[in-house]
Each structure stands twice: as structure tokens, then as C-alpha cells.
Amino acid sequence: MASDACPICEAPDPRTFPIAVYAARSLALLECRRCGFIFASTRLDDQVRHASAYHRVREECRDPALATVDAAGFIAYWAAKLGWSENVALLDVGCAEGRLVEVARCMGYRADGIDVSDYYVDQWARSAVSAQVATAEEYRAGHEAVYNAVIARQVIEHVRDPVSFLRACAGMLSRGGACLIETGDPSSWQARLQGGAWNFWVPREGVGSHISFINSRAAEVLGRRSELTLRDSVPQLRYTSLQSYARGHRQAKVGLRLLVKFFLHQSRLSAARCYWYERPDSVTTHSFV
């Protein structure tokens, strides 16, 4: 694949995407003319971009209690939707401190985690979290088809090579298993209306933390190239409570304006999505264009 080709569909000659804050920091965004995937032109690998400085900023932005409730809401929603039983095995890719792994185990599921950074190794040991330092590609070796669900929440936007990443996730799934990829959709009405002000372009961790922006069209192509079927694109707030949403916006009371925003974000207009992929029971052949 040519260095300037789309990392997802391999179409040549992507065009410059006009988000000024990236250009001002010398990190150009490119947009594929075929599948619409938007990506940053950077050669820094994922581990380098997620060293200690990144995680320190992330910790400053996180409310541990709210994050725990959020993880529980996520698992409860998908367990009900997918009919998980207690013997379901889950893998959290990009597990950070291991919160979702801990919550899943408390809810009766078998759960492991991986992360590209060693920042939380001591915390995993203190909390007896089953996690290790590895990329998805590295961890796949020895874990082929062992999980019923592979989860990556707010991870794929950090990844340089989404196809390699999702193929590794798919390889760790048992047949009929679910791969849940939570991210932001740049083609959503929310992202279009907010333009350069959409906070997913540049998170609090800084320019260059997010480098891959996947819309629904690119998500479908990405799934086909990974031998996964895209089943649905679920708004993130479908599994977030109103109380958690209010607390996340530092609102002590739920006013009319907040209520309207909450219900809008529960709709398909919202940019925050979870792509639900499924590993088919049998291998099929696809055309990727």
C-alpha cells in the first residue's frame, strides 16, 4: 500500500481535510475520497504517543466514580442486547487502569484487559486486575478465538492502522462473537454542525492523541476487511444514564436544556457511537471496495 493511500480501503490520493487546529500544529488530516475515512499523517507509533504524559493528563480529566458507573452501564446494556450468560469471556482492549475489567468481573463475567502502555502495571497488581501490556496484534498470538466479546472503548481513534487492529480483535473472537468499537463519527450531524469545535478532533490529552476518525461508511469497509459484519451503530448515550450525563457536564440539576441535549445525543444525530461487529459463523469472501 502506498504511504499516502487510505489505511482502510487503500484508495490513493486522499485530500486534505480542513480542520485548522491540526494544520496549525503541523499534523495534517487527510480524507479518503472513496470511504470517507479521516486520518492524521503521523509516523509515531501508538506506544510512543501514549506514554506517561498522556496518561497523567487523562487521569486529571477522569471522575473515577462516574467512570465506574459508565462501565457498568456499558456492560449491562450490551449484556441485555446480546444475551450474555455468566460464562461469557470479555477482553477490554485499551483497558487503562482496568476499570471495565474489574466491573465486568464483579458482574459475573470472565474478563481480561490489555493496554499498549505500562503506566498502570502497578495498579493492576494492587487491584488483582487480569491485564497485561500488549498491542492487540501481539496479544492475538496465543488467544485465537477465545473471547465471546472484544471491547475497545475510545481506542480506535488512537490507532495508526485500524485494519491491523480490527483484524487482531476479530482473530480473538469466537464464531458469533461481538466486537464493540466505541468512537466518534465525523460524518454525524453533531460533528458537522460543530465543525472545528467538535471536541473529538482534539481531546484534552492534546493534538495527535486522536488520529483516526471513522464514519459509518469507513466502518463498514473496515469490518469487511477484517472478516467482520457490521450489525449496528449505537449512540453512546443509549447506555449512559441521565444522571451520569448531568454529572459529566457538572450539572447538579437536570434542566430543560440539558434534558433536550441528552435526548438528542441518544438519537442517531449524535457523534458518539459504538460500532457493533459480529464474527460470522463461517468465513465469507468479500470485495473491499
N, C-alpha and C positions, 0 to 999 in steps of 0.2 A: 504494500500500500504506500502511495506517495506521501511524503511528510505533510503536505498541505491538503490531503484528502480528508473527507469526513470520517471520523473514527468509528461511526456506526454503520453507515451504508456504503462507505468508500467512494462516494461521488467526488469528483475532482472540483477544483476551483471554487471553494467557499467564498462568500462575500463578507466584507467587514460589517460587523453588527454595530450600530451606532449608540453605544452606551458610553457617554463621555467620561464617566468616572473611571472606567477601565483604561481608556486611551490616555487619560491624564497620568495614570500610574504605570504607563508603558507595558500594559498587559492587554493585548488586543483580543477582542472577542470576534469569532468568526461564526457565520451561519451557513449551514448546508443548504444549497438551493433545492435539493431533492427531498430530504426528510425533515428539514427544519431544525435539526439539532444545532444548538448554540454551544460553542466551546472556546476556552481560552487557549491561546498559543503559549504553552509553557513546557519546558523540558525538565523541571524539577519533579522528582518522583514523589509519591504520596507520603512516604515516611518523612522526607525532608520537610515538607510543607506542614506536617502535623507533629512537630517536635514540642518540647516543653512549653515554649512561649505560647503556642496555640492553645494548649490545654489550660494554662493558667488563666487566660482571658475567658475561655469557655466556662471555667468554674465560677468566675466572678459574675457571669450572666445567668447562672442557673439557680433556681429555687429547689433545693433537694426534696422538700415535701411535695411541691407541685409536680416535680418530675416523677416521683413515685406514684402519685395518683394518675398521672398521664400514662405511665407504663401499664398500670393495672387496667385502665380504660381501654387501651390498645389491645391488650391480650384478651380481655373479656369480650370485646366486640368481635374480634376475628375467631375466637373460640366458638362463639354462638353462630357466626356466619358459616364457618367451615365444619362445624360439628366435631370439634376436637374432643377426644377422650383423654383420660388421665395418663395413658401411656404414650402420648404424643411427645416426640423429641424435637426440640427447637434449637436453632442456632442463631444467635444475635451477632451479626457482622458489624464491626464498629461499635463494640459494646461499651467503650469508655470505662467508667467506674464499675460497670456490671449491674446497674440498677434493674434493667429489664430481666436479666438472668435471675437475680435474686427474687424479684416479684413473681416471675413465672414458676420458680421452684416452690414458693410459698402457696401458689395457686394449684399445685399438684402436678406440674409438668416437669419433664426432664429437660434441662436447658444448659447450654454451654455458650461461651462467648469468645470472640477473637477481636483483636484490635491491632492496627499497624504500629502503634506506639507502646513503649514500655512504661509510660508515665504512671499507670495505675497498678503496676505489678504488686507493689507492697500492699495496696488497698485490697486487691483480690485475695491475697494471702490472709490478711486480717479478717476479711469477711467470709472466707471459705467459698469464694466465687469460682466456679469452674470456668476459667478463661485462660487464654494464652496469647502471646504476641505472635501474630502471623497475618499475612495478607490472605484474602480468600483463595487465591491461586495456590499459595503454599499449603494452606490447611486442607485443601481438597485431597491432597495425597494422603491416603490412609483413612479418608472419611467419605468415600464414594457411596452415594445413595443411602446414607444412614439417618437423615433427618426428614421429618414429615413437614417441617416448615423452616425456611431460611428467611430471616428478617434483617432488613437494612434500613434503619430509620435515619433520614437526613445524612446519608453516607454517599450515595452515588454521585451527588453533585461535587464531591471532593475528589473523585476518581478520574485519572487521566485516560484510562482505557475502559470504557463502560462495557464493551463486548467481552473482553477477557474477564472482567469482574463478574458479569452476569453468567457467563458460561461456567465459571468456577462455582457460583452459587447453585446453578442448575445441576451440576455434577454431584453435589452433596445431597440433593433431594431424592427421596424415594419416588417411584412412579405414582402419579396422582398427587404429589406433594405441592405445597404452595410456597411461592417466593413473593414476599411482600416488600416492595421497594417504595419507601416514602421519600418524596422530594417536592420541589416546586415546579409548576408548569408555566413556562414563559409565554405560552400561547393563550393562557386563560384570560378572561375578561379583566380580572383583577390586575394581572401583570401589565396588560395593555393600557388600562386606564392610569395606572400609577407610573408607567414609563420608567425613567431612570431612578425614581424614588422608591421603586419596589425593593424592599429590604433584603430580598433573596439574592439580588445581584452582588451586594457587598454586605456580608453578615458582620456582626460585632467583632469577630476574630480578624477581620481585615480583608483587603483586596487580595485575591489569589487563593483564598480558602475555598471558595466555590468556583469551579472551573468547567463544570458540565451541567448544561441546562436542557432537560429532556421534556419535550412536549408529547402529546398523545400519539402523534404520527411517528415520531422517532422511537417512542416506547414500544410501538407495535413491531417496527423493524428490528429493534434491539431484541425483542422476545424471539422473533423468528430466527435470528442469527444465533440465538442461544438455545434453540430447540425447546422453547417455552411458548405457551399460549397465553396471550394477554386476555384475561377474563373480564376485568373491570378496572375502572379508575375511580377510586372512592375518595370524596373530600375528607380531609383530615379531621375536620370538626364533627364528622359523624360519630367519632369515638372520643370526643372531648366534651365534658360536661359544661354547662353554662357557668357554674360556679368556678371551675378551673379556668375557663376563658376570662372571666371577670378578674380573678386573682392574677392571671398572667398580664392583664392590662392595668394592674394596680388600682382596680376599682372596688371600693368597699361595698357599694350598692349597684344593683343592676338597673340602670336607667333605660329609657326607651331607645336612645341612640345605640347603646351597647347591645341591646336585645336585637335590634334590626341588623347590626353588623354580624352578630352571632349567626342568625338565621341565613344571612347572605353567604357567609362562609361555609355553612352546611350544604349549600347548593353547588351545582356544577360550575358556577361562576368563580368559585374560589381557586386560588393558585396552589394551595397546599393540598397535595394529592397522595394517595397510596396506590401504586400500580399493583394489581393482583395478578400474578402469573401462576400458571399451573404447568407442572411437568406431565406431558401426556403419558398415558398408559403404554403407548407404543411409539416408536421412533417414526417420524414422518419426514418427507423431503420437501423443502421449501425453496422458492425463488426469493431472493433477498431484496429485490428492487421494487 
